[in-house]
Amino acid sequence: MDFEFTAEQVAIRDTIRELVQDGVAPRAAEIDEKSEYPKDIERLFADNGILGIPFPEEYGGISGSSVTICMGIEEIAKACASSSLILAVQALGSYPILVAGSEEQKKRLCPPLASGEKVAAYALSEPGSGSDAGAMETRAKRYGNEYVLNGTKQFITQGSVAGTLVVFAQTGGDDHRGISAFVLERETSPWTVSKIEHKLGIRGSPTAQIVFEDVKVPAANRLGEEGAGFKIALAVLDRSRPGIGAQALGIAEGRSTMRSTTPRRGSSSGSRSRAFRVSSSCLPTWRRRSKPHATWSSGRRPRSTPRHPTSPRLPRWPSCSPLTWR
């Protein structure tokens, strides 16, 4: 198996790297400080075809390769984690269409996303159902050729800026077998943003609570059959998770590069900083002991550190390699 990038992938990577160095990196600190969605970065990506990476050429895109998507996310995350989510969530919100959409739906819904005219989002989680997606309470009731949605979705990345939103809702029953998937287009099926979360990190990517109050969706925008939504959701998450790993890798690479190019702080004599010495002294040093009675596996503290009369007894640890403090 060949793990080398193709010439096309290398060209895409080099283009993204140049765009990031010139247009994203200088804005990264300001984006995070102001907690603002970088509309200018979104436009930059759209104008240079970056938002078309998740889509095959027949639907207006330039790739459709998962490897290329991850490569792009990694490159952007080296400079700005918030900006990397523009591409990551564009892929996440588009996967349901690419995985479960009919040919007519793909040709109608994908080109505006591939061109960057719209950005996508993915609405699965709710205030009362996170990991247990089968417990969702958002409902979609059919009336003729359209569905009417009511409910609330929670922690929706880019839910406030998206033009296309994939929503999962109950169409029958009360478990995962009744979940269906729908594509909402803001201009015809508008949703309400009730809250934007205040976060400690990745502050330039809005995480929204969105509400549906009698939102009408054409039946032609349902993905797959009624009741197929749960399987679609799982298939999409399987495809999108590598992108989050790529984002984490990019963040780590960016930090490593920054560290290697930043002079170390210390005294004029070149000694380590006091903060570093203090933090190093707090790290535990482990050593192996040949006598099992003086190990943590015995469930007792070493005899050199007697237990205080008011401190609770330690639980019995399972037998493993005998490690103790030095």
N, C-alpha and C positions, 0 to 999 in steps of 0.2 A: 504494500500500500504506500502511495506517495503522499507525504505530508507537506510537501513544498507548496508555497503559494503559487498560483498561476500568475502569468504576466499581467492579466487584468486585475487580479487582486492586489498585486504589488503597486500597480498604477493608482488604484483607488486608495490604498493605504497612504501612498506618498502625497496624494492630493489632500486627504484629510489631515495628515500631519502638518502640511504647509498652512492649511486654513486655520488649524488650531493654534499654531504658533503665532500667526499674524492677527487673527481675529478673535480667538476665544481666550487665550491665556491672558492678554492685557485686561480683559473684562472680568475675569474669574472672581477676584477679591471683591469687586464692587457688586457683582451679582449676589454674592453671599451676604455681604454686609447690608444691602438694601432689601433682601428677600424679594427680589423682583424677578418675574419670569422674563428671560432674555429674548424678547421678540425679535431683536436684531440678529441674534444668533440663529434663531429659527429661520429667518429670511435668508441668512447666509448659507445655511445648509440646503434650503430649498433651491436657491439659485444655482448651487453647484452640484445638484443631484444627490446629495447625501440622504435626503428623505426618501429617495427612490430605491435605496439599497434593498429593503425588504421585499421588493416586488420583481417578478420576472419581467422580461422585456415585453411579452405579449399583453401585459396589463399596465404598460407605461413606465415600468421600472428599469433598473440597470443591472440587477443581479438576482435576488431571491435566495442567495446562498446564506445558510446559517453561519458558516465560517466567516464570510465577508461581513455580516452584521456584527458578529462578536469582535472582529478585528477593528471595525469602525468605532464601536462603543469603547473598546480599550484605549484607542488612540485619543479620543475626546476626553475620557476620564483622567488621563494623565495630567490634564490642565484644569478641568472643571467637571466635577461630578454632576452638577445640576444640568449642564449642557449635554452630558452624555445620555441623560434620560430622555432628551428630545428624540434621539434615534431609537433608544431602547423601547420606549413606550409607543413610538410609531410602529415598531414591529409587533409589540404586544397587542395593540388595538387592531392591527391588520390581520394577524394570524387567524382569528375566527373566520374571516371572510375567505382567506386563502385555503383554509382547512375544510370548511363546511359549506361555503357558498356555492351556488350554482354558477354555471358559466355566465349567465346573464348578469348575476349579481357582481361577479368579479369584474366584468367589463364595465359595469355601471359605477361601482363604488370605489374601485382601486385607483383609476387614473387621477382623480383629484388628490388622493393621498400621496401617490407616487410623485406628482409634480410639486408637492408642498403647498398646494392651494389650501389644503386642510391638514390638521394633525389629528391623530386618533387617540382614544383612551379606552380603557377596559374596566367595566363596572361589575364586579362580582361580590365583593365584601359588603356587609351591612352592619349596623350597630349591634345586632344580635346574632350575627353569623359570620365568622371569619374563616377559620379552618374548616368548620362544619358548614360548608356551603349549602348542604341539603336542607338546612334549617331556615333558609331565606324566606322573607315575608313579602317581598315585592311581588305584586300580582299583575298579570296581563290577561285581560278578558276580551274575548273576540266579539266584535259586532260587525257582521258582514265582511267587508274586505279590509278591515283594520282592527287593531288591538288598542285597548286603552290601558295604560300603565299607571299604577299607583304604588308608591313605596319610597324608601330611602336607601341610598348607597353610601358607604363610608370609606375613607382613605383612598379616594380615587385619584391617582396620579394624573395630572394634567386635565382633570375633569372640568376645570373652570375655563380652559383655553381651547379645548378640543372642538372640532367641527363635526367629527364623527365619533359616536360613542356606541360601543357594543355592550348591551345590557342583558343580564340574565334574570329571568323572572319566572314565577310559578304560573303555569297555565292549566294545571290540573293536579289534584292531590296535594299532599303536604310533605313529600320527601323528594329526594333527588330525581325520582322517576317522572316528576311533573315539571321539571325545569326546562324552559326553552330559551333560545338566544335570539336577540333582535339587534338590528343596526339602526340607531337613531341618527338622523341628520338634523343638525341644529336649526336650520332654516325652516324645516317642516315639522319637526318634533322637538321643540325647545324644552330644555330642562332647567331647573332652578338650582343655583349654587347657594346653599344656606350657610356654609362655613368654610373658611380656609384654615388649615391647621398651622399652628406656630411650632416650628421644629428647631432642633438643635443643630442639624446639619442638612446639607443638600437643600438649602433654603430657597434657591432660585427655581426649584421645581414645585409648583403648587400641588398640594395634597388636599382634596376637596371632599366635603359632604354634599351630595347632590340629592335633590328631591324631585319626584315625579308626581304631579297632581293632574290626573286625567289627561296624560300625555298620549296623543294619538300616533300610532305607528302603522304604516301600511303593512298588510299581510305579506306583501312582496318583499319586505325587509326582514322576515323571519329567516334565520339560518337553519337549514335542515328541517326535519319534521318536529312537531310538537313532542316534547319530552326528551329530545336529543341534546338539550343544552348542557347537562352535566358532563356527558362524554366529550362534548366540544370544549368545555372549560378545562378539563383535565388534559386533553390533547394540546391545547394552547399553552398551558403552564409547563408542560414537558418541553415544549419548543423554546419557551422564553427564558427558562432558568439559566441556561448557559450564558446568556447575555448579562445577567447580574453577576455571574462569576467573572466575566470579562471586565465588567465595570470595576469590581473589587481589585482585579489584577492591575488595571490601569491606574487606579488611585494609589496603589502600593508602588508601582513603577514611578509615578510622578513624584511621590514623596521621596523615594530613594534617589532619584536624580537631583531633586532639590537639596537633599542632605549632602550629596557628594560634591555639589558646587557651592555650598555655603560654608564659609570659614568657621571652624570650631571656636566657641567662646571659651576663654580661659585666662589665666594670668599671663603676663608678658613673658614668663619663663617657659610657657608652653604646657604647664600642668593642667590637669583636668579641672573643670569648673567645680565649685563646691556642691552645686546641685547634683552634678553627676556622681560625685563621690558619695553624697548622702544616699542617693537612690541605689547606688551599687551596694552600699553597706546593708540595705534593707532586704536584699535578695537572699533567700535561704540557700544554704549550702548543704547538699545531701551527700551522704556516704553510706556505703554498704557495711553492715555488721555481720560478723560470722556467728554471733551468739543470738539465737532466736528469741531468748527471753527478754532482750533489751530492744525489741522492735515494736513498731506500731501494730503489727499483725497480732501481737499478744493482747491487744486491747488495753494496754497500760502505758502510762508515760514512762520514759526512761527514769531510772532511779536518781539520776543527777538533777532532775527537775521535779521535786515532790509536788503532789497535787495540793492546792490550797484547800483548806477545810470546807469553804463555801462554794467551790467550783464544782460543776456537775461532772459525773464520770463520763469518760469518753466511750462511745459505742464500740463494740467489737468490730474490728476491720477484718475483711476476708483475708485469708492467707495469701501473700504474694511475695514479691521480692522484698527482703527485709531492708527498709529504708528508715532512717531516723535523722533528726537534726544533729548538726555538729556545733 
